[in-house]
Amino acid sequence: MSTGQRTERLRDELEALALLADGMTIAIGEPAPMAMVRHIIRRGLRNLTVIASGLTLDMLIAAGCVKKTISYYAGGGFGVPVAPAFRRAVERGEVSVWECEEGILTSGLEAAGKGLPFLPWRGGVGTSLPDVNPDLKIMQDPIRGETLLAVPAIRPDIALLHAATSDVYGNVQHCGGPGWLDLFLARAADRTIVQVEKIIPNEQVRADPWATTIARADMVLRMPYGAHPYYSRGYYLQDSALLQDYVAAAAPDDGRRLEQFLDCYCREPALHGDYLERIGIKRLLALHEY
């Protein structure tokens, strides 16, 4: 019998992230929940299938966490067209790539969210994508006879997201709308953990219910500046200088500077608060949005 009691979903970072394990399929939202990404690197998790993009994916590959990636974009930015650790790992056969573009990725996630084995998609028809990714099947639309791609469901074990606020019951609100993949990832994943800048009263959520973007996330973590060095809308801008430092460290093939970077910013700080202390309050406050 239901007691009518609501379940509090606010958790300590170590308690929540203990759910992550080797071999999982982990989806990373945008902007990236870097506090949780750093936790993955600190734990030294291995053989992950990672749904992510850009330098977030690159850091996880550089740390040896990734066996397979599902990504629509592996660019490095800052004058580096392909993220450096991604390029090396793929060229050496250390990481396999499930080739896709945005529409294929979201179709696979949407199929999982709807409990379907696949969904059809037009993008990629007439290209080499079905050749390089044999999971994509060419099919004939039974209604119109149109040639389409059947995209299999993509089911993450856990989605890790960053947002602006939540109450203790997991009612999450993004500032200015969710990251474009976040809702697809939340619907497709078995579990969703969201780190937020601020915990707000449930009364504030109920006062503006339409602002809730994800209802009843499985777990919520209070992580101010948790997206750093990326941005968090309504709170702070991207720390491009630190991301440039990463690219400069990851570009050489000897790995020495890269290991120093990962040690300094990911492995050595035991908790999120330790990371913020290492970055420094002056640097963080300089990223103000207005």
Phi, psi and omega in degrees: 000137179288137178269350182081000180281134174278148182267122175286135186242005177286129185227159170287147186298320181290322178297313183292313188280355171295344177292336182288138183215161177306144173083357181287162166261115186241129180256134183247123181283180180225128359297152188292141175280077193295332176301320179283326176298316177298326177297318179301315180294317180299320179288341182069037179296149186228162173059036179277146162263121188242126172262104185196182181210168171061213186287339173298310176300319183298318179297318179295322176293316180301327181277000178080020184273341196252131172258326183216143177234141171244104189212139176268349185206126178232038178283156182257337184069180177052043178082005180245102187294329177238131182303133193295314181292323176301311182302310183298314184296320181290317180298329180272358181075020181276338180227133175267151184241124173270099189292134178197173167236182188303316183293322177295315180299310183291330176295317178296319178293320180294323177299316178296317180297330180266001180072027181257153178287334180197169169223148177281154180208143180277325185300138180094346177295131180085005177249182179275001183305316178295339178283318182277341176232091184293351175290341178274119186253132174286132183221163175254125176301120182289349181268308184250350182079012182284144176281127182224172171257134171269116182259120181291155179298139176249114188242097175290146172290317182218137170255131178249120187233160173239138178215178183282305187216164172202156167272179183288349181265008175085019175271104193264140176232127173268146174275120180076019179095157183287159168304149195296335179264345193303316184290324175299315182295316181297319180290327185278330190281151174294322179221152179230126174246127183240125171266141184229158177288330189205140171267129183244160179294149176299330178299325178291323176295315182291335178290336180218069187296333181290347177281347180287123182260329177227119181265134174056055170303150184296321178214147178233137178240134174278111185222075176300139186059027184289342179271349181305134014272009175274177183274164169222112186303130181089355184231308183199163181266170177290138175271080185297329181297319180290322177294322175296322176299320178297312181300317179297324179285326184276338186295314179296152185272354184279340173082355185292309180294324180297315179296322177298318179297311182295322177297313186294315190256346184239312189273321186284319177292118187289328181224171182300320178300324178294323177296315180298322177296322179293321178292316177100138185295325181296318180293319181294315181293334179290349181267018182303146186281329185232000000 
